[in-house]
């Protein structure tokens, strides 16, 4: 059982983790910290946290588990601010959607990789944000990826594993580099495309007509463009190299599709669509069943 959990950023992810651990009886006390008092008051009113402190160093005092759940662009500043109050034996982890940038931030702030820091990323979320959108079942039957580095202590890793297991998640481990490549392909590129497509259409002169006739397919494809813009700006910049690599690859493939249409090459289009359908039916649809 976690004695005192301190969560930085009690939003969708931090709030859902708090609710899940509370529901599982896996934590005794939960302290919240972020910038805005009204967000923390709301979290307390909803019973997500027991108390809050807007001063990071005093919020973290006496905590045996610390979770950083702020947008990636804020991680370094939050670590700087909490560091003076962090107990040496406290385990600290994060939920950021890119891991290379978090590891670099930790090294920059602590001068080294503390053995008690365990980089992590729950593969669960919705396009909503804020504590009001949080719910305890968010992580059930979902994966949580932990990306320990050479310095990470086995005991700290075990404690973070146990914490996520109590939320109903399946915990897996992989390297920082593999995590960032896989997530660039499966999450970051799709979000970029969804935001980009909706923005392109929104900037058409006749956009009102266009959106009026947008049906189910458009809704499915663009749901994630309702996600938080700040969070996604941070993710694209934080995972720059892997995102650029996927984006270049996709841009080349898109150019091929364009060329096939221009040339009236139905065979090339058909082959592309057939490969895609086969892959989706096999890897995505089957997994949902
Ligand atoms: P969210 O609902 O917007 O919550 C973010 C929280 O961070 C808010 O409580 C906010 O509170 C606080 N915050 C923002 N900037 C801050 C700063 N500069 N200093 C201190 N606190 C700050 O976002 P979320 O969806 O939970 O995402 C949080 C993290 O989880 C991100 O790193 C994201 O990459 C990762 N993640 C998200 C998803 C997803 O689908 N949403 C999935 C997996 C991982 P105040 O406004 O009061 O400061």
Boltz pocket constraint, residues with backbone or C-beta under 6 A from the ligand:
constraints:
  - pocket:
      binder: B
      contacts: [[A, 8], [A, 9], [A, 10], [A, 11], [A, 12], [A, 13], [A, 14], [A, 33], [A, 34], [A, 35], [A, 36], [A, 37], [A, 39], [A, 40], [A, 68], [A, 69], [A, 70], [A, 71], [A, 72], [A, 74], [A, 78], [A, 95], [A, 96], [A, 97], [A, 98], [A, 121], [A, 122], [A, 123], [A, 124], [A, 125], [A, 126], [A, 127], [A, 128], [A, 129], [A, 130], [A, 131], [A, 228], [A, 231], [A, 235]]
      max_distance: 6.0
